[in-house]
Amino acid sequence: MRPDVTNIVGLLKAGADAQRAERQATETDKVGTLRGGNSGVLIHTDEGLRSIGGCARKALLRMLGIELADEEDYHSKILMFQFGVSNEASLLEHLNYSWEGVIKREEEIPTRWETTSGVPVSGRPDIVLCDKDGKPVVGIEAKQASSLWTCRDILKDAPKTNHLAQAAHYSWQLGVPFHLVYTNRVNFAVLGNHLPWVNRHFPKYGARHSEKLDYEMGKESGPTPEKVYKNGNVKPAKGPKPGYMEPFRIRPFVHSFRLRWDEDGTMHVGPEDLGPEAEQKTLITKDGLKAYYETAADALSSDVLPPEPVALDAFGEEAKYRECLYCPLNSVCETYADGKKPQRVSEWLRDVRSAVEGRDVKYTNKTQET
């Protein structure tokens, strides 16, 4: 039957579905393997062991071949995913002109190690710059800034914890320094830029990173008289406020963070354009990365549920939001929090299947046999 050539969007969606099915078919070969893309770190908190950067429970599910469907429309997500792939290709195109050694990508320079129990952990670094003999020199984890708020964080020199954990994982395994490189390729409008609370999210005119934005002169505001409310409270009068430069647009930009291990196996991170004095010590350690994967690898044999994520960033500051709130398994995990249920993996997996089977979870053929 001839395709409907008047429905181009339909053809694009059908192609995306076919591509996704083809990709999922290859996932059956990876059942039983933990992935570098799910990197996280175990840390000690007042509540006990917790993870940052990634969720060891999700890493366990992916090892079992259980895929959690995204709650957002797939066809919008695939467009953003492709944007990230093309971002890597564009960076590689430029590096091919400037790097005099060998450049390797993903399958050309995979990482692989095994947990104590023999479970393999695989990874595919985005870009690794090597010398002329192919020996790795420095790695690049490339990320596309796909939202206004991601741009805001990057312009505050605050990289995402899960991205840092992934780059740190590859750096640890390859034994070379890594850079986490963010690229914004669109103009993001800063709406409501005349409001002080909006302005506080972005660099002031002339400050660090202000060259990555466009500014305009805001309007002057006249004086406001004193106001007396019925309850007797008084709002004082204010004088006139002069206009000032307000950000109205974030321009396309590239910003890189340098990752460095210290002698104790702790990761330090700083903006590439600043010196070592700008580096900050993180909660990311080699031991924490290893423990994260060990707890996922041993979950089935120990029947102990891996620790849940904690709302902290890589620097120990409170995260702006909790990833778990956006996870389709949040309601399931909530029933195991605070000792409500014994944290047994066997029971948790049954609850996961009961809650989302046939709607949010897909099982590979190999998983169905287990």
MODAQUI-V6446 format. One record per pair of residues at least 12 apart in sequence whose ideal C-beta (glycine too) atoms are under 8 Angstrom apart, sorted by sequence separation. I is the first residue (numbers start at 1). J is the second residue. D is the distance in whole Angstrom. If there is no record, write none. Layout:
# MODAQUI-V6446
I/J/D
I/J/D
This chain:
# MODAQUI-V6446
40/52/7
41/53/5
110/122/6
111/123/4
127/139/7
128/140/7
167/179/8
190/202/6
225/237/5
257/269/6
258/270/6
268/280/7
295/307/7
311/323/8
336/348/6
40/53/4
41/54/8
92/105/7
110/123/7
111/124/8
126/139/8
127/140/4
167/180/5
224/237/6
257/270/7
258/271/7
268/281/5
269/282/6
309/322/8
39/53/6
40/54/3
42/56/8
110/124/6
111/125/7
125/139/5
126/140/6
223/237/7
224/238/5
257/271/6
258/272/5
268/282/7
309/323/6
39/54/5
40/55/7
110/125/8
125/140/8
126/141/5
127/142/6
223/238/6
256/271/7
257/272/6
266/281/6
267/282/5
309/324/6
333/348/8
38/54/5
40/56/6
109/125/6
125/141/7
126/142/5
164/180/6
223/239/5
255/271/7
256/272/4
266/282/7
308/324/7
332/348/7
335/351/7
38/55/8
88/105/8
107/124/6
143/160/8
163/180/6
223/240/5
255/272/8
256/273/8
267/284/4
106/124/4
222/240/5
266/284/7
267/285/7
40/59/7
106/125/7
109/128/5
221/240/7
260/279/7
262/281/8
266/285/5
332/351/5
38/58/6
105/125/8
106/126/7
143/163/5
220/240/6
221/241/4
265/285/5
332/352/6
38/59/4
105/126/7
109/130/8
159/180/5
220/241/7
258/279/8
264/285/8
265/286/4
105/127/6
141/163/7
220/242/6
265/287/6
104/127/8
105/128/7
159/182/7
190/213/8
193/216/8
220/243/5
329/352/6
332/355/5
35/59/7
38/62/6
103/127/7
104/128/5
194/218/6
219/243/6
331/355/7
332/356/8
34/59/6
103/128/7
141/166/6
193/218/8
194/219/7
218/243/5
261/286/7
308/333/6
103/129/6
104/130/6
141/167/4
217/243/5
218/244/6
329/355/7
35/62/6
103/130/7
109/136/7
217/244/7
218/245/7
329/356/7
34/62/8
35/63/8
101/129/6
102/130/4
139/167/7
154/182/5
217/245/6
218/246/4
328/356/6
34/63/5
101/130/5
102/131/7
141/170/7
216/245/7
217/246/8
283/312/7
308/337/7
33/63/6
99/129/5
101/131/5
102/132/7
104/134/7
154/184/8
215/245/4
216/246/6
284/314/6
32/63/6
101/132/5
102/133/8
139/170/6
215/246/6
283/314/6
305/336/6
31/63/7
95/127/7
100/132/7
102/134/5
104/136/8
139/171/6
150/182/8
215/247/5
216/248/5
282/314/4
283/315/7
328/360/5
31/64/7
151/184/5
214/247/7
215/248/7
282/315/6
283/316/6
31/65/4
95/129/7
213/247/5
214/248/6
281/315/8
30/65/8
92/127/6
139/174/6
214/249/4
280/315/6
91/127/7
101/137/7
213/249/6
28/65/7
139/176/6
141/178/6
143/180/7
145/182/5
151/188/6
210/247/8
213/250/5
214/251/6
27/65/7
88/126/5
136/174/5
138/176/6
139/177/7
140/178/7
141/179/7
143/181/7
144/182/8
145/183/7
212/250/6
213/251/6
305/343/4
88/127/7
136/175/7
137/176/6
138/177/5
139/178/4
140/179/5
141/180/5
142/181/5
143/182/5
144/183/6
145/184/4
205/244/7
206/245/8
212/251/6
304/343/6
305/344/7
27/67/7
136/176/5
138/178/7
139/179/7
141/181/7
143/183/7
144/184/8
148/188/5
205/245/4
304/344/7
305/345/5
138/179/7
140/181/6
142/183/7
144/185/7
204/245/8
212/253/4
303/344/5
304/345/7
148/190/8
205/247/8
303/345/5
24/67/7
212/255/8
302/345/8
303/346/6
305/348/5
203/247/7
125/170/4
202/247/5
269/314/7
300/345/6
123/169/6
128/174/7
209/255/8
299/345/5
123/170/6
155/202/6
199/246/6
267/314/8
128/176/8
155/203/6
199/247/7
202/250/8
91/140/7
125/174/7
152/201/5
123/173/7
152/202/6
91/142/6
157/209/8
194/246/6
193/246/4
20/74/7
88/142/5
155/209/5
193/247/6
87/142/6
193/248/5
63/119/7
87/143/8
17/74/8
87/144/4
155/212/6
190/247/5
16/74/7
20/78/7
84/142/8
111/169/8
155/213/8
190/248/5
16/75/6
19/78/8
84/143/7
111/170/6
189/248/7
190/249/6
84/144/4
113/173/6
189/249/6
190/250/7
83/144/5
112/173/8
188/249/7
13/75/5
16/78/5
84/146/8
111/173/4
187/249/5
188/250/4
12/75/8
83/146/7
111/174/6
187/250/7
80/144/8
187/251/6
109/174/7
187/252/7
80/146/5
184/250/7
186/252/7
184/251/8
185/252/5
184/252/5
183/252/8
184/253/5
183/253/8
184/254/8
183/254/5
182/254/7
181/254/7
182/255/5
181/255/8
182/256/7
36/111/6
181/256/5
182/257/8
180/256/7
181/257/8
179/256/5
180/257/4
179/257/7
179/258/6
180/259/7
179/259/7
34/115/8
177/258/7
178/259/5
177/259/6
177/260/6
39/123/8
34/119/6
36/121/7
33/119/7
34/120/7
35/121/7
36/122/6
37/123/7
32/119/7
33/120/5
34/121/4
35/122/6
36/123/2
37/124/8
32/120/7
33/121/7
34/122/7
35/123/7
36/124/7
171/259/6
33/122/5
36/125/8
172/261/7
180/269/8
91/181/7
171/261/7
168/259/6
30/122/8
91/183/7
167/259/6
90/183/8
164/257/8
179/272/6
155/250/8
164/259/7
87/183/5
171/267/8
87/185/7
159/257/5
151/250/5
168/267/5
155/255/8
157/257/8
154/255/5
83/185/8
148/250/7
164/267/7
164/269/6
53/161/5
54/162/6
52/161/5
53/162/5
159/269/7
53/164/7
54/165/6
53/165/3
52/165/7
53/166/8
157/271/5
172/286/5
168/284/5
172/289/6
164/282/7
165/284/6
164/284/6
169/289/6
157/278/8
168/289/7
40/162/7
39/162/7
41/165/6
165/289/7
40/165/5
39/165/4
39/166/4
41/168/8
37/166/7
39/168/7
36/166/6
39/169/4
36/169/5
36/170/6
36/173/8
165/314/8
164/314/5
161/312/8
161/313/5
161/314/4
158/313/7
159/314/8
161/319/7
121/293/5
119/293/8
115/290/8
121/297/8
117/294/8
115/293/6
116/294/6
119/297/4
115/294/5
117/297/5
116/297/8
117/298/6
115/297/4
116/298/8
115/298/8
117/301/7
52/283/6
53/284/7
52/284/8
59/292/8
63/296/7
59/293/7
63/297/8
56/292/6
60/296/5
56/293/8
59/296/5
54/292/7
56/295/5
57/296/8
60/299/5
43/283/5
56/296/4
60/300/8
51/292/6
41/283/7
41/284/5
56/299/8
41/285/7
43/288/6
42/288/5
49/295/8
60/306/6
41/288/4
59/306/8
41/289/6
57/305/7
40/289/8
42/291/4
57/306/5
39/289/7
41/291/8
42/292/5
56/306/4
41/292/6
56/307/7
57/308/7
40/292/5
39/292/7
42/295/7
55/308/7
55/309/5
51/306/7
54/309/8
71/326/8
51/307/6
50/307/5
51/308/7
52/309/7
71/328/6
49/307/5
50/308/6
51/309/5
52/310/6
34/293/5
48/307/7
50/309/7
51/310/7
68/327/8
69/328/7
50/310/4
52/312/6
68/328/6
52/313/7
53/314/7
68/329/7
34/296/6
50/312/8
52/314/7
34/297/6
47/310/7
42/307/7
45/310/6
43/310/7
45/312/8
55/323/7
40/309/8
43/312/8
55/324/8
58/327/8
58/329/8
55/327/7
57/329/7
57/333/7
60/345/8
66/352/8
68/356/8
71/360/8
69/359/8
57/348/8
61/352/7
69/360/5
68/360/6
69/361/7
68/361/6
69/362/7
67/361/7
66/361/6
67/362/5
66/362/8
67/363/8
66/363/6
67/364/8
65/363/6
65/364/4
65/366/6
66/367/6
65/367/4
64/367/6
64/370/7
31/364/6
31/366/5
28/364/5
31/367/6
27/364/6
28/365/6
24/362/7
28/366/5
24/364/7
